[in-house]
Amino acid sequence: MGIELVTGFTGKAHISSLDVAKFNAGALGPGEYVFAGVKDDKLKATMASSNKVHISSGNAMMQGRHFWVDAAGVDLTVQTGTQGQKRNDLVVARYAKNASTGVESVSLVVIKGTPTTGTPADPSYTRGDILNGNALTNDMPLWRIPLNGITVGTPVQLFQEFTSAKDAWNSVSQAAVGNWATLQTYGKIAVLDVELIITGTMQPWQTLENSELPTGIAAAKTAFGVVAVESYGEATLDVVVEGSRAFLRNRGASAITMSQKGAYAHGQAVFFLA
């Protein structure tokens, strides 16, 4: 079939797990993640004993395939270590598809590593392209369990967490800088948007505005941005972010007098945070 309407009535059952997986991968990315925005334990691993690891509740995406562990969690067996040797075991989520029936499943599995007196390596695991239906098996590493002799160490997280759209939006903060600019931060990048009405006369190299940035915000290095003044093409203003301060200045060599109602000025400076 060259084309198919997936979300539409066709008179027969036609939507497959691969259809849904393609949609999930397109919307959320084709990788493998544990969802951080769900109120669960994010597949937390806890050593219940030296031979048992407990995987708590959580939701995850494996190449578009959504799976979850309920509130009861899952207990897995870890084989006893070898005295005087070290070993890394892996806890993986294993996708499997029956070649004959097409039935798909997921399970949690412990893959035993190889004991060594040196530095232990993680055991090998299966990687398969299940998103495009080219593989019957795929392992998603979740945790590494280090063993030193018969002592089991703290599990090490191997998966990436997927932030919800709500949390990602909340991570973008916005704050006023004086009454002439707005600062928005996106991780380690900040954008200072300048918007104000300029009145009176601007003197050469006059600093028009000078404000502290919000507490805890500072530029990694001095940044500059151009500010345009509408109807005054000869005006040459710039905005400067230096350390924890931002200021607006007239870079022109001569004074410029605005009309009685003033002139609208706008511009932007982008900088990295210290």
Secondary structure, DSSP 8 states (H G I E B T S, - for coil): -----SSS--SS----HHHHHHHHHHHH-SSEEEESSSSS-TT-EEEEETTEEEE--EEEEETTEEEEE-TT-EEEE-----TT-EEEEEEEEEEEE-TTT--EEEEEEEE----BSS-----------TTTT--SEEEEEEEEEEEETTEE---EE-SEEE--HHHHHHTSEEEEETTTEEEEEETTEEEEEEEEEE-SEE-TT-EEEEEE--TT--BSS-EEEEEEETT-TT--EEEEEETTEEEEEE--SS-EE--TT-EEEEEEEEEEB-
